[in-house]
Amino acid sequence: MTFVADSDAWGGAEVHLTHHLRRAAGLGWTASLVAAEPVAARLAPVVPPAGGLAVVPVARHAAGAPAVRAALAASRPDVVAVNLVDPASNAAVVEAALAVAPAVGTLHLGGDTGRPGLAALYTRLAAVLTPSSDIAARVSADLGLPAGQVRVVPNGVDVPSDPAGPAGHRVPRVGALGRLTAQKGFDVLLEAVGRLVAAGTPLALVVGGEGRDGAALRAAAAGLPVTFTGFVEDVRGFLAALDVFVVSSRVEAGPLVLLEAMAEGLPCVSTDVGDVAVRLGGDVVVVPTEDAGALAAALGGLLADPARRADLARRARARAVADLDADLMVRRTFAVLARAAGVPAGGAGKGPGRDSRRAGHRGPAT
């Protein structure tokens, strides 16, 4: 198989991809990667040596993706797995993948489904995967995809055997991690922290990540107990220094960093995005999106109640151990890829010869 990462910045979609690349060989697959230049270097260490890495220009929002198509053709895959940010922005890469082999797309955000020709393009995919049942329903309805073509594969993460748990700072340390963009709602989080500080609640906020809104967010945080760390290479180390974790996003499918925080045994607060409320609501404090007052109230309640924080931390860890492990996510994804390639679920190496499979695929006329 060949994975495609057409992203202009590092985030949860790229972390999702690393889990699949690292596990491919163990499930019988030879995996290669075609990656856009901005994320290629960080993905390179997890590309299996037997597969290989091709670095190409970003094709998001472009009319075509000739470099992606050429790299895919050179890898001669049995199936292509396209890591999609949202339906419209990666359309050129989907077109390139379909010209080479059967393709499956993993959709991490709902986004714009109104682009002309998008429905016809997505109908040609062997399957569309997404971590969110809400996104699955909307994409199916908006694009008129056949029943069963869109499938929900819940996100998963590496669940450590040695969770760090809450750090135990005298002044509780709240953390958030993600791209510094409007999608992540850090402006709402800063407003919530401002309200808590005004009410006399002791806390410190640590925000990890980088992005185009970094300067504006730092300016908005002036005078507040907020630290911006920049890009976080060691996520486990970042989480180990926290007492509470918060997701303030406006839009998500299934925030991986929330699952990572739960796996470390941190009490968590999240906005009601994706499937968070349905899948995790019993073990995470869930608040409405874009509601600084509700977010401040939720954080303030936890910060004032150490016993409740400890209970929520235990429940978060237990949920992670029970059903948030990435192994299950990856096995489900590869089962879909195997069906698309026409090989047994154990991997391409166990099916018929590569040439017979490739000869059976017909890309669009050129």
C-alpha positions in Angstrom: 0.0 0.0 0.0 1.0 3.6 -0.4 -0.2 6.3 2.0 -0.6 9.9 0.9 -0.2 12.8 3.3 -1.2 16.1 1.6 -0.9 18.4 4.6 0.7 21.8 5.1 1.2 21.5 8.9 1.6 18.8 11.5 -1.5 17.8 13.5 -3.8 14.9 14.5 -4.2 13.7 11.0 -0.5 13.1 10.7 -0.3 11.5 14.1 -3.1 9.2 13.0 -1.0 8.2 9.9 2.1 7.4 12.1 0.1 4.7 13.9 -0.7 3.0 10.6 2.8 3.3 9.2 4.4 1.8 12.3 2.0 -1.2 12.3 1.8 -2.0 8.6 4.6 -4.6 8.5 3.3 -6.5 11.5 0.0 -6.9 9.6 1.6 -8.3 6.5 1.8 -5.1 4.4 4.6 -3.3 2.7 3.8 0.4 3.2 5.3 3.4 1.4 4.5 7.1 1.8 4.0 10.0 -0.5 4.2 13.1 1.7 3.9 16.8 1.2 7.1 18.6 2.0 5.9 20.4 5.2 5.2 17.2 7.0 7.6 14.8 5.3 10.6 15.1 7.7 8.5 14.3 10.8 6.9 11.3 9.1 10.1 10.0 7.7 11.3 8.1 10.9 8.2 5.9 10.9 8.2 5.0 7.2 9.1 1.2 6.9 12.5 0.7 5.2 11.0 -1.7 2.7 8.5 0.9 1.5 10.2 4.2 1.0 9.3 7.9 1.1 8.6 10.3 -1.8 8.5 14.0 -0.9 6.2 16.1 -3.1 4.8 19.7 -3.1 1.6 20.4 -1.2 -1.4 19.9 -3.5 -4.2 21.1 -1.2 -6.6 23.4 -3.0 -4.6 22.9 -6.3 -6.3 22.1 -9.6 -4.0 19.0 -10.0 -1.4 16.9 -8.3 1.0 15.7 -11.0 3.9 15.1 -8.6 1.7 13.0 -6.4 0.4 11.0 -9.3 4.0 10.4 -10.6 5.2 9.3 -7.1 2.2 6.9 -6.7 2.8 5.4 -10.1 6.4 4.8 -9.3 5.4 2.9 -6.1 3.1 0.6 -8.0 0.7 0.1 -5.0 -2.1 -2.4 -4.8 -4.1 0.2 -2.9 -3.7 3.9 -2.0 -4.7 5.3 1.4 -5.2 9.0 1.2 -5.1 11.0 4.4 -7.7 13.7 3.8 -8.0 16.9 5.8 -11.4 17.8 4.5 -13.4 16.8 1.4 -12.7 19.6 -1.0 -9.1 20.7 -0.2 -7.5 17.4 -1.1 -9.6 16.7 -4.2 -6.6 16.8 -6.6 -4.8 14.2 -4.6 -7.9 11.9 -4.6 -8.0 12.2 -8.4 -4.3 11.4 -8.6 -4.7 8.3 -6.4 -7.7 7.0 -8.4 -5.6 7.2 -11.6 -3.1 4.7 -10.2 -4.9 2.1 -8.0 -8.0 1.5 -5.9 -8.1 4.2 -3.2 -9.5 4.6 0.2 -9.8 8.1 1.8 -9.6 8.9 5.6 -11.5 12.1 6.2 -10.5 14.0 9.4 -12.8 17.0 9.0 -16.2 17.5 7.4 -15.6 20.8 5.6 -17.0 22.0 2.3 -18.9 19.3 0.3 -20.3 21.7 -2.3 -17.4 21.8 -4.7 -18.6 20.9 -8.2 -17.6 17.3 -9.2 -16.8 16.3 -5.6 -19.7 13.8 -5.4 -18.6 12.0 -8.6 -15.0 11.9 -7.4 -15.8 10.5 -4.0 -18.2 7.9 -5.4 -15.1 6.3 -7.2 -13.3 5.7 -3.9 -13.4 2.2 -2.6 -14.3 3.5 0.8 -14.3 6.7 2.9 -13.2 6.3 6.5 -13.8 8.8 9.3 -13.5 8.8 13.1 -16.8 10.7 13.4 -20.3 9.3 12.9 -21.5 12.9 12.4 -19.1 13.5 9.6 -20.0 10.1 8.1 -23.7 11.0 8.1 -23.1 14.5 6.6 -20.7 13.3 3.9 -23.0 10.4 2.9 -26.0 12.8 2.6 -24.2 15.7 0.9 -22.3 13.6 -1.6 -24.9 10.9 -2.2 -22.5 8.1 -1.5 -23.8 4.5 -1.7 -24.8 2.8 1.6 -21.8 1.3 3.3 -19.2 3.3 1.4 -18.6 5.6 4.3 -17.4 3.8 7.5 -16.7 5.0 11.0 -13.3 3.9 12.4 -12.9 5.5 15.8 -9.5 7.0 16.6 -7.0 5.2 18.8 -3.7 6.0 20.4 -0.7 4.3 21.9 -1.8 3.4 25.5 1.3 3.5 27.7 1.8 0.9 30.4 3.3 3.6 32.6 0.8 6.5 32.6 2.2 9.8 34.1 -1.1 10.8 35.7 -1.7 14.3 37.1 1.6 16.2 37.9 0.4 17.4 41.3 1.4 21.1 41.0 0.4 23.3 44.0 -1.0 25.7 41.4 -2.8 23.4 39.0 -1.4 23.4 35.5 -3.9 23.2 32.7 -2.6 22.2 29.3 -3.8 22.4 25.7 -2.1 21.2 22.5 -2.7 21.7 18.8 -2.3 23.9 15.8 -2.6 27.6 16.7 -5.5 28.2 14.4 -9.1 29.2 14.8 -10.3 25.6 14.5 -8.7 24.8 17.8 -10.6 27.5 19.8 -7.6 28.7 21.8 -9.1 32.2 21.8 -12.1 30.8 23.6 -9.8 29.0 26.1 -7.9 32.3 26.8 -11.2 34.1 27.4 -12.2 31.3 29.9 -8.8 31.5 31.7 -9.3 35.3 31.9 -12.6 34.8 33.6 -11.1 32.3 36.1 -8.2 34.6 36.9 -10.7 37.5 37.5 -12.6 35.2 39.9 -9.4 34.5 41.8 -8.9 30.9 40.7 -5.3 29.9 40.9 -4.0 28.2 37.7 -1.4 28.2 35.0 -2.1 27.4 31.4 0.4 25.8 29.0 -0.4 25.9 25.3 1.7 23.7 23.0 1.8 24.0 19.2 2.5 26.5 16.5 0.4 28.0 13.7 -0.6 31.1 11.8 -2.6 32.6 14.7 0.3 32.3 17.2 1.1 36.0 17.4 -2.5 37.0 17.9 -3.0 34.4 20.6 0.1 35.5 22.4 -1.1 39.1 22.3 -4.5 38.0 23.7 -2.8 36.2 26.5 -0.9 39.2 27.8 -1.2 39.6 31.5 -2.6 36.0 32.0 -0.7 33.1 33.5 -0.2 31.5 30.1 2.9 29.9 28.5 3.3 29.1 24.8 5.8 26.3 24.3 5.9 26.2 20.5 5.9 22.9 18.6 5.8 19.9 21.0 8.1 17.0 19.9 7.7 15.0 23.1 3.9 14.8 23.6 4.2 12.4 26.6 6.6 14.7 28.3 4.2 17.7 27.7 1.3 15.8 29.2 3.3 14.5 32.2 3.7 18.1 33.4 -0.1 18.8 33.5 -2.8 18.4 36.1 -5.8 18.9 33.7 -6.1 18.7 29.9 -8.5 20.7 27.8 -9.7 20.6 24.2 -11.3 23.9 23.2 -11.8 23.1 19.5 -14.7 24.4 17.3 -14.5 21.5 15.0 -12.9 18.0 15.3 -13.7 14.5 14.2 -12.1 12.6 17.1 -9.3 14.6 18.7 -6.3 12.3 19.1 -4.6 14.4 21.7 -7.6 14.1 23.9 -7.2 10.3 23.8 -3.5 10.6 24.5 -4.2 12.7 27.6 -6.8 10.1 28.8 -4.3 7.4 28.2 -1.9 9.2 30.5 -4.6 9.3 33.2 -5.3 13.1 33.1 -8.7 14.5 33.9 -10.0 16.1 30.7 -12.4 18.8 29.6 -13.5 18.9 25.9 -15.9 20.9 23.8 -18.7 18.9 22.2 -16.9 18.1 18.9 -17.0 14.9 16.8 -18.0 11.9 18.7 -16.5 13.1 22.0 -19.9 13.3 23.9 -21.2 10.0 22.5 -18.0 8.0 22.8 -16.3 9.5 25.9 -18.9 11.7 27.6 -19.0 9.6 30.7 -15.3 10.0 31.3 -14.7 13.5 30.1 -16.3 16.8 31.1 -18.0 18.0 27.9 -19.0 21.6 27.2 -20.6 23.4 24.2 -18.3 24.8 21.5 -17.4 28.6 21.5 -18.8 29.1 25.0 -16.1 30.6 27.2 -18.4 30.8 30.2 -19.2 27.1 30.1 -15.6 26.2 29.6 -14.6 28.5 32.6 -17.2 26.9 34.8 -16.1 23.3 33.9 -12.4 24.1 34.5 -13.2 26.0 37.6 -15.2 23.2 39.0 -12.4 20.7 38.5 -9.7 23.0 39.8 -11.6 23.5 43.0 -12.3 19.8 43.6 -9.1 17.6 43.8 -11.2 14.5 44.6 -13.3 14.9 41.5 -10.1 15.4 39.4 -8.6 12.2 40.8 -11.8 10.2 40.0 -12.0 11.6 36.5 -8.3 10.8 35.9 -8.9 7.2 37.0 -11.9 6.9 34.7 -10.1 8.4 31.7 -7.3 5.9 32.1 -9.6 3.0 32.4 -11.5 4.0 29.3 -8.2 4.3 27.3 -7.1 0.9 28.4 -10.5 -0.6 27.5 -11.1 0.7 24.0 -8.9 3.5 22.9 -5.8 1.5 21.8 -4.5 2.3 18.3 -4.1 -1.4 17.4 -7.9 -1.8 17.0 -8.1 1.3 14.8 -5.3 0.2 12.6 -6.7 -3.4 12.1 -10.0 -1.9 11.1 -8.4 0.4 8.6 -6.3 -2.3 7.1 -9.3 -4.6 6.8 -10.9 -2.0 4.6 -7.7 -1.5 2.6 -7.4 -5.3 2.0 -11.0 -5.4 0.6 -10.2 -2.5 -1.7 -7.0 -4.3 -2.9 -8.8 -7.6 -3.3 -6.5 -9.4 -0.9 -6.9 -11.2 2.4 -7.1 -9.0 5.5 -3.6 -10.3 6.6 -1.9 -8.1 4.0 -1.0 -7.8 0.3 1.7 -10.4 0.6 -0.8 -13.2 1.1 -3.0 -12.4 -1.9 -2.6 -13.1 -5.6 0.4 -11.7 -7.4 0.9 -8.0 -7.7 0.8 -7.9 -11.5 -2.6 -9.7 -11.6 -4.1 -7.3 -9.2 -2.7 -4.2 -10.9 -3.7 -5.4 -14.3 -7.3 -5.5 -13.1 -7.4 -1.8 -12.1 -8.4 0.8 -14.6 -7.8 4.4 -13.8 -9.8 7.2 -15.5 -9.2 7.7 -19.2 -6.4 10.2 -20.1 
